Amino acid sequence: MKKHLMPIAIGMVALTVAMLFRALDPKPIEALRLIVFDTYQRMAPRQDEDLPVRIVDIDDVSLARHGQWPWPRTLLATLVDQLVAEGAASIGFAMIFPEPDRSSPVHAVEAWPRDLLSPAFLETARSLPDHDAAFARAISGAPVVLGLSATATADGPAPAFTGGLAFAGSDPAPFLPRFAGGLTSLPAIDAAAWGRGSLLLPKDVDGSVRRVPLLVRIGDEILPSFSAEALRAAQNASTIVTRTADASGGRTFGTRPGLTDIRIGGFTVPTTATGEFWLHYAPPRSDRTIPAWRLLEPGPRDPSLATLLAGQVVLIGTSAAGLGDHHRTPLDPAAPGVAIHAEALEQMISGSFLRRPDWADGAEILSLAAVGLPLILLMPLVGALPAAILGGLLAAGAVAGSWLAFIEGGLLLDPLYPTLAVLLIYLIVSLLVYRRTERERGQVRAAFGRYLSPQLVERLADDPRLLRLGGEKRELTLLFTDIRGFTGIAEGMAPEALTRFINRFLTPMTGIIMDHGGTIDKYMGDAIMAFWNAPLDDPDHARNAALAALAMRTRLTELNAVWADEAERRGAQAVPIRIGIGLNTGDGVVGNVGSDQRFDYSVLGDAVNLASRLEGLTKNYGLETVVGERTREAAPDLAFVEIDLIRVRGRSAPARVYALLGDAGLAASGGFLTLAEAQDDMLRAFRHRDWQAASAALDRARDADPEGRLAELHDLYGRRIAELDRMAPPDGWDGVADG
């Protein structure tokens, strides 16, 4: 578990930083969140409904027909008269008239050359009706709402709210967006209007309009938004009622101080703590917009206008490209400002709202912890892929839950930051786990690169779970081998030549052992100790070890030929090299053996001792390979012949030992079967003290072994039989030789 602590600890630090970063909510995180909300709106815009909201658009065609902007306010007065005649519930001008109409005669003549005008003409011109006055008369008594602009500086008294403002709970003023001053229309026009509202359309970090403040604070005055005032005018409502979080006398868990909703006549709008509400945009509707020129055309009235305008909240604005009243929205890169106010009105009327609950920030932070914590804890234990699958499922669940909350409840919950933060945490922890894994792989390669074949080392490096360090009991096949008469060979060589000779012998023998799946335990001068079936499982370990022994003998024959040729070229006499190999299969304990300062991957146990003893017996019997009984039983298809029963020090039962003569091809040959049968007959007769039968069987065995592979063994038994025939064995003799 200790090796997992570092990735878990660093993952926890990364998770804490990510949660803190989300709690601070810097602009980049807000921008990511807004991207998600915009995507949701594009995928599921507000349902198209026929709501009592219309736009009279001063579009490019209207400008072409009635002249460039600004129009004479007499023309705007005509527009108001037409809308009143058609039965509009309220009329809102999404614009401000802060300066006198320069097209009024009284103002126009001021720009004309005085030397061309008579005093009488000037007097007549100044007596003509003033356009601003005509416009003021048109809106006087009609439910007309004008726009106002909040400003950073106070150039005069703050505009006043014409209605009443009631509080349910605390005074909302501290929570509202505050401005020093406000720009309104000319006093005569402003005074004639039913009301005035803020045209403020605040932009988010990316320049898009997503929220509209229903109330703003200008100086010490609280004023409604343009859309809120138009809705109040349509109902002829006298009061706007605000509700704050403490309206019920207490605090609700997870609710910020500030506003919770605003009631405008018969409509209640849920808001943020600062009095804004989120816009859920609908696709553009052609029947919602009426070009202004249709209302200003001379001639008979268009009867369809009454159907379109009666009982409607009518907003007058412009979509003309040159007038600059365009804003970016989630659905439109250049939406007219009046269209955004119309969207706000429609939502207030329909009751279809988007809400970003006060508990959303906390929920998103908790979701980050809920997804990140299991990943951090599980990844070091289960690996990157299962953790990635788990993280992907959790992230998909977060996205699905956020989407469902949006389409079912209009809730704005961000799945993106938790997902990206968890991805970052996943990458950090993955990198640490990967580095730890690579370090372990490097340790495995370093520890086993000199013992195992490269393929087996890579298998261990890829899955260290195959390796159980520290000691485990398992069945193994052991191999010991050394060079016969090495001391005499070494005495005739210089140290450098002896080193080269040993390396030339050990290198190919090591390669053969590794190629057959063996593990090199150690080198002891000219000797090699190896074992099979550890650290990786090898069901055929006994057979593979036996085949390795046969291959080592074949390779030694080739080496002797090479050394003889080299000696001949030097004019020297080559000494043929012979080896003895002992093979034994049995239980052993394999693992790290040594001290705290230094250890090796090795094996201990009685089976090791017997394998070493069998290698020593090769000299006694004149054989190249002596094999224990369990090795022979585990590889019955190879060419084994029994050679003796031996009594090994420390073991109560005698051990049956065999000579390994060849592979499965030799074992199936007729000559070998004859030899094995004669050998078995000889041993049986020998152990039953039938010396004559034993001698006859021995002769048959010699005849069946023309290559003399068992010649020294047969000579040994010939001497034994002759001696025992001449001198009867003592009482208790059982035919078992001392090992």
N, C-alpha and C positions, 0 to 999 in steps of 0.2 A: 504493500500500500504506500510505502514511503516514496517510491519512484513516481507515484501519481500526484504527490502533494504540490510539486512545483507548478505543473500545468493548471491544477485546480486553483492554486493560490493566485496565479497571474490572471486566470480567467475571472476569478472573483473581483480582482482589482479592476479589470477591464469592464466588467458588468457594472461595478459601482460608479466608475467614471461615466459610462454611457447613461446610467440613470441620473447622475448629477447633471450631465450635459442636457438631458431632456428636461429636467426640472428648471434649469436656467432658460431653456427654450430660446436659443439665439436665432437670428434671422435665417440662417441656412436651413435649420430644422423646420421653421415655420414655412419656408418656401417649399420644402419637400412635402409637408402635410397638405399645403394648398394644391399642389399638383395632384395628389390623390383625390381631393374633394372635387377638383375640376374634372378629373377623369370620370368620377361617378356621375357628375351632372351631364357630361356628354353622353354617357351610356344610358342614363335614365333621366332625361330632362323632366321638368314639371309637366304634368298632364295638361294637354290643351283643353281649355274650358272657355265657353262663351260667357265671359264675365263683364259686368257693366263698366268697362273702362275703354275709352277711345282716345286716340291720339290724332290731333289735327296737325299735320306735318307741313311746315313751311319748307317744302323741298325745292330742288333745283327747277322743276317745272313751274312751281308757283312763283319763284323769283323771276323766271323768264317771262311770265305773263303779267306780273304786277310790279316789276321793277326790282332793283337791287335793294339789299338790306342796308340800313333800317327802313322799313316801310313807314309811310306817314301814319300817325297814330289814329287818324280818321279811318284808315283802312282796318286797323285793328279794332276800332270801335264797331265798324260794320261787322267784323267777324264775331264780336261778342253779341251784337244784336241778333245775328243769325243763329248762334248757338242757343241764346235764350229763347228765341222763337221756336227752335226745334225741340225744346224741353229738356235741355241738359240739366242734370242734377247739380253739378258744380263745374266751374271752369277754372283751370289752373294755367297760368302763364309760367312756363319753366324758363323765365328770363327776368331781367331787371331793367327798369327804365329810370336810370339815375340822372339823365341829362334831358334838357328840353328838346322837343322835336324841332330840328333845324329846318324842316320843310314847312312849319307853320308860317303864315304870311308875316306875322309880327317879328319872327326871327329871320326869315329869309330876306326881307327888305334891308336888314342891317348889313348884309353882305353886298348889296347892290351899290353901284357908284352914285353918290349923292348929286353930282352935277347933271345926271341924266333923268333925275326924278323930281317932279314938282312937289312942293309941300302938300298940296291937296292929295296927290296920289299916295304919298307916304302916310298921311293921316287916314286915308281910306283903307290902306293895307293893314295898318295897325288896328283898325276897328273890326277887321274880319275875324271870324271865329278862330280861337286858338285850338290847335290839334290836341294838345295835352288836355285842355279843358273838355274837349269833345270826348276824348277817351275816358277821362275821369267820370263824365256824366254817364257814359255807356256802362261802366262797371259799377257805378253807384247803385245800390239796391239789388244788384245781381250777386249770386254766390261765386264771386271771383276771388281767387287766391293768387297772389303774386309771389315771385321768388325773392329771396334775399341771399346775400353772400356773406359768410362769416370771414372776418379779416383779422390779421395779426395785430393791427394797430387800431386805436380808437380815435376816429376823426370827429366824433360827435356823440350825442347821447345814444345809448343802445336802443334798438327797436323794441317795441313792447308787444307782448302777446295779447291778442284781442279777445282770447277766451279765458276760461278759468283753468287752474291747475290744482288738482287735489292729490294728496299723498296718502297712500296706505303703507304705513311704515315710516322710515326715515325720509328726510329731505333728500331728493335725488341729486341735488346740485353738485355735491362733491364728486359724484361718479361720472358726470357727463363731460364730453369733450368741451373744453373752454376756449373762447376766443375773446380778444380784447374789444373788438368792434364788429359792426356789421354794415354792409352796403345795401341800401334799400332804394326803392324808386323815389321819384320826385314827391315831395310832401303832399301835393294835391292829389296825385294818383294814388299814393300809398294810403292816404286817409280815406279815399273812396272805396278801397278794396275791402272785401269781407274779412280777409285775413292775409297773412304772409307766412311763408315757410322757408326753411333753409334748403338751398340747392346743393348742400355739401354731399359729395360722393367720394368718400375717402378711398384711397388706393392702397392695396397691400404691397408687400416688398417687390413684387414683380410688376406692379403697375395696374393690376386688375381690380375691378370693383366687385366685391363679393358681399359687402355689408353696407347697410344704410343706417345712420343714426336717426332714431325717431325724435330725439330731443337733443338740442345743443344749448350750451350756456354762452351767452354773449354778455360780457360784463357781469352784472348781477341778475340779468334776465334769462329765463328759460323759454326757449321758443321751439315749436314743433318743426319737423322736417316738412318739406314741400308736399310729399305724398300724404303724410299724416294730416296736414292741414286741409288738403283737398278732400280727404275722406271725412273729416269733421264737417267741412262745409256742405258736402253732399247730404249729410244727415241733419244739418242745422243743429249740431250738438254744441253745447255750451262749454263742456269741461273735458279735459284730458286727465285721467287718473293714473298715477304711477304706483307701482307696488315694488317694495324692496324686500330683501331676504328676511328682514326682521319684522315683517308685517304681522306675523302671528304671535309676536312677542318673544320669539326665540330664534335660535340658529338651527338650521337643518344641516346634518352631517354632509360634508362635501360641497356645501354651497358657499360661494364667495360672498362677501359683503357687496352690496350694490343692488341694482334693479333686477327683477325677475320677469316682469311683464308690464305692458302699458295698455290701458283701455281707452279707445277712441270711440265715443258713442257706444254702439252696440258691438263693437269688435275689440277683442283682446289679442294682443300680439306678444308672444314670448320673446324676451330680449336677452342679450348678454348683460353682464354686470354694468356695462357702460351705456346701456340703452340702445345698442345696435341690434339689428336682426339680420340673419343670413338670408341672402337671396337665392331662391331656387328658380333658375331661369327656365323659361319655356321657349320652344322653337318660335320663330317669328310667325305672326298671323296676319295675313293680308287684310282681313276684315276688321282688324283693330285700328288700322291707320287710314285716315281720310286726308287726302291732299288738301291743303288750304284753298287752292284755287277753286275747288268744287263749291265751296261756300261763298266765294266772292264773284262767281260768274254772274253777269247781268242776265236778265230774262226771268222766266218763270222758275219757281223753286223746284228743286229736284225732290220728288216725293219720297225717294228711298232714303233721303237724309234723316227724315223724321224717325224712320225705323232704326237707323243706326245710332241716333244721338239721344233719343228720348230716354230720360231717366239715367243717363250715363254720366260718369265722372270723366270729363273731357280735359285732357292736358294738351296745351299748345306748346310746340317746340319746333326744332328744326333738325333735319337730316342733311341739309345742304353741306357739301364737302367744304366749301370755303369759309363756313362760319365757325368751325373748330370745336363744336360741342360733341365730341366723340370720345368714347372711353372703351377700354379693353374689358371684356367680360369672359367668363369661361366658355361661352358659346360664340362670341363675336369679337374679333380683334378691333372693331371700330363701331361700337353701338352708340346711337344718339343718346345723349343724356336724358331726354324726355322719355325714351323707351325704357331706361332703367327705372325712372320714377314710376312708370306705368307698371313694370314688373312688381315693384314694391306694393303698389296699390292692389294689384290683382291678388297677391298673396295675403294681404291683410283681409281682403273681402272673402277669399276662398277658405281661409284658415289652413292653407297648405304651407307649412313652415319647415325650414331646416333649423336644427338646433345643435349647438355645440354645448353639451351639458357642462355644468361646473365640475362634475366629477370626471370629465373626460381625461384631463391631464393625469390625474392620479391613476385612472384605469389603464392608461397607456404605459405609465411607468411600471405598474404592477404586471401588465402583460409582458413587458420586457423581462422582468425578473422571472415570471412564470415560464417563459420559453428559454431564457438564457441559463437559468440555474440547472435544470435537468441536463442540458447539453454539457455544461462545464463539468458536472459530476460524473456523467456517463461516458463522455468521449474517451477519457484515458482508460476506462475499463473495457468498453465494448468496441472501440476503434472508430475511425473517422466515418466509414460508410454507414454503419447502423445509426450513428449519431446524426449524420447528414439526413438520413431518411426520417428520423424522428424530428429533427429541426424543420425539415421541409413540410412534414405533416402539421406540425404546430404552426408554422408560418402560414400554410395554406388555410388552417383553421382560423387564424387571426384575420386573414384577408376575407375569407368567406363570412365570418362574423361581422366584420366591418361593413361589408357590402349588404348583408341582410339587414343590419341596423339602419342603413341608409334607405333602402327601398321600402322597408316595412314601417320604420318609425321616424324617418327623416333625421336620423342622428348622424352627426359627423364625428366619426372615430377613426383615428389614424392607425392603419396597420403597417405603414411603410417604415417609419423610424424604428419601431421595435424589430421589424424584420431585418432591416439593414444593420442595426446595431448587433443583433444576434448573429448575422452573417459575419460581421467583423470579429465578434468574439469567437465564433467558430473558426475563422481563419487563424486568429491568434493562437487559440488552444491547439488547433490542428498543426500549426507550425511547431509549437513546442513538443507535441506528441511525436510529430515526424522527426524532429531533431533527437528526441529521446530514443525513438525507434532506430534511427540511423546510428546513434551512438551504441545502442545495444547490438545492432547488426555488425558494427565495426568491432565491438568486443568479441562477438561470436566468431567473426572471421579471424581476428587475431588469435583467439584461443584455440580454434579448431583448424585453422588453415594449414598447420603443420601435421595434423593428425588424419584429416579426412580428404577425400577427393573434392575438387572445386564444386562439383554438382551437389554433393551432400552439404558442403559448407553453405552454399546458396539456399538450400532448402531450410537449413537451420536459421539462416539470417532472415529469410522471408517469414518464418513462423517459429520464433523462439519458444513458443509453447511446447514444441516437440522435445525441447531440452529441459530436463528437470535436474538442475544442479543441486549439489549437496548430498547426493547418495541415494540410490534406489537399487533394489534387488531385482535382478532379471536373469533369464537364461542367456548365456553367452557362449560363443565359441572362441577359444584362445589359441593363438599361434605363437610359438617361440622358434626362432631359427638363429644359428650362428655358423661360422666357418670352421670346419674341421682343421685342427693343427694350425690355428691362426698365430699362436705364439712363435712357432718356428718360422712361419712366413714373415712375420713382422721383424724378426731378428735380422733378416737379410735385406731389409729395405731402409733407405734413408727416411727421416721423418716426413719430408715433403712428398716423397714417392708413396709412402704408406698412407698419407692423408688422401692423395689423389686416388689410390687404389680403393680405399674404404668408400670414398664418395662414389666412385664408379660402380661399386657393388651395391651400396645402400640405395642409391637413387633409383635404378630400375626395379629393385625389389619393392621399394616403397610405392612406386607407381603401380605395380601389379596389385599390391594389397589394396590400395585406394580404388583402383579400377574395379575391384571385386567387392566394393562396399565395406572394406575394413577400416578400422580406426587405429592409427599408430599410437601405441601407448608410450613407448620410449625406445631409445637406442642405447645399447650398452656395449660400447666399443664396436665389435664386428657383429653384435647380436641385435635382433629386432624382436620386440614384443608388440603384438597387435591383437585386436579383438573385434568381433562382429556382433551385431544386434544392439549396439549403443553408439552414439546417442539416439540414432534413428532405428525404428523397428525394421527388422529384416527377417521375414518368416523363413527364408532359405539360408540362414546364416551358416549352418554347418556345411552345407553343400558348397556355398560360395567360398568359404575358407579352404575347403579341400581343393576346389578348382584353382584357387590362388596358389596353393602349395605346388600343384602340378605345373602351373605356369611359371613359378619361380624356378623349378628344376629345369624346365625347358630353356628359360632365359639364361640360366647359369651355363648350360651347355654352349649357348651362343657366345657368352662372354669368354668362356675358356678358349673357344676357337679364336676369338679376337686377340686375347692375351698371348696365345701361342704364336700367332702370326707376328705380333709386335715383338715378342722375344726372339723369334727367328731372325727378324730384320736387324735386331741388335746383336745377333750372334750369341744369344744367351739361351739357357735351357728353361723352358716354361714349366712351372709347377701347377698341375691341374688343381683347381679349387673344388672342394666338396663341401656341401652344407648338410646339416641335420635339421629336420623340421619336426616339431612336436605339435600335435593338434588335440585339443580336448574340448568337450562341450559339457557345461554344467552351470549351476547357479553361482552368481557372483554379485558383489555390491560395486556399482559403478558410480562415479561422481568425482567431485573435487577432493583430491587427497593431497595433504601437505600441511603447511603451517599458515598462520595469518600473514606471514611475510611472502611466502611463495607456495604455490600449489599447482598441481597438474590434474588433468582429467584422466583418471586411471581406474583400475579395477582391482578388487581384493577378493580373496576367497580360496577355498580348497581346490576348486577347479583350476585356478591359476597355478597353484603349486604342482598339481598333477601334470598340467600341460608342460611346465618347465621340466619336470622329471622325464616325461616322454621324449622331449627333445634330447635329453642326456642319454636315453636308452638307444638312440639311433647309433651311437658309437659301439654299444655292446652287441647289437644285432647286425651291424654292418649295413644298415638301411638308411635311406634318405629321409623317409617320413614314417613316423610312428603315431598312431591315432588311437584315441580313447574309444570305448565302446559306444557311448552316446553319440559321438560324431558319426560313427559308422551306421548306427541305427537311423540317424536323421538324413543320411544320404545313401540309401540302399542301392541306388543305381550305379554307383561308382565301383571301381575294381579294388575291393579290400580283401585281404586274406588275414586270418587270425595268426598271430605269431606266438603268443604266450599268455599265461596268467602270472601277474606279478603282485608281490606283496609290497605295498607302499607304506613307508613310515607314517604313522598317525592315522592309518585307515584300517578298520577291522576286517573288511571283506577284500579279497583279492580283486585286482582290476584286470579285465580282459583287454588286451591290446592287439592292434592290427597294423599291418603295413598297407599303405596306400600306393598301389602300383599304377593306376591309370584312370581314365575317364569312363563314361558309360559305354563308349564304343569298345574299349578293351574288355569291360566287364561282360559284354554280350558275346565275345569271341569264344570259339571252341577251345583254343589253347588255354585261355585263362580259366575256363570252367573246369578243365582237366586238372590244372594246377591247383585250383582251390579245393577240388574234391580230394586230391592226394594229400594236400596240406591238412585238411580236416581229418582224414583217416590217420595220418601220422600222429597228430596231436591226441586224438582219441586213444589210439593204442598206447602212446607214451604215457598218458595219465592213468591207463589201466595196467601199466607195468608189463605190457605185451611187447617185449623188446624186439622179437623177431618180426612181428607184424608192423611195428613202428619203423624198423629198418627197411622193410620192403616198401612201405608207403613213402618213406623218405626217398628211396631210389626213384619211385615213380614221379615224385615231385621234382627231383633234379632233372629227370628226362623232360618234364613238361615246362621247364624253365630254361630253354636253350640260351637265352640272353644272359642268364646268371644274375637276375635281379635280386634273387634270394640266396645267392651262393654262400655268402658269409653266414647267413642264418642257418642254412642247411648244414654247413660245416659245423656250426655250433651244436646243432641237435645231433649230428653224427657223433661228436665227441661225448655228448651227454649220454646217448644210448649205449655207446660202447662202455663207458665208465660204469653206468648203472647195471649193465649186463654182467660186467666183471665183478662188481661189488654191489651186492643187494642194497637198496635204499634203506635208510633207518625206519623204525616204526613211526607211524604218523606222517610219512612222506605223502604229499598230496599233489605233487607235480607243479606246485606253485614256486616260481623263482623269486628271489629277493630283488626288489626294485631299488 
